[in-house]
């Protein structure tokens, strides 16, 4: 999937639980995002108080977008499970 398709899936599946930046906007604190540098697609995680680290680098947009999609999907499933568990308390 490319960035346009990723953006659509995020919206359709409600994967907005985690702050993300797939549109090359200025980097914000505590977000998952994409960079394109020196011919590589990089998935990064920024820190709450500035700075960031590269989680993984890819040769193509599709693999980078798939990684972000998978991460956001897992985060949403975890948050949904926590909501369900709180119903039992």
Beta strands, then each sheet from edge to edge (+ up, - down):
strand 1: 20-21
strand 2: 32-37
strand 3: 40-46
strand 4: 52-58
sheet 1: 1+ 2+ 3- 4+
end
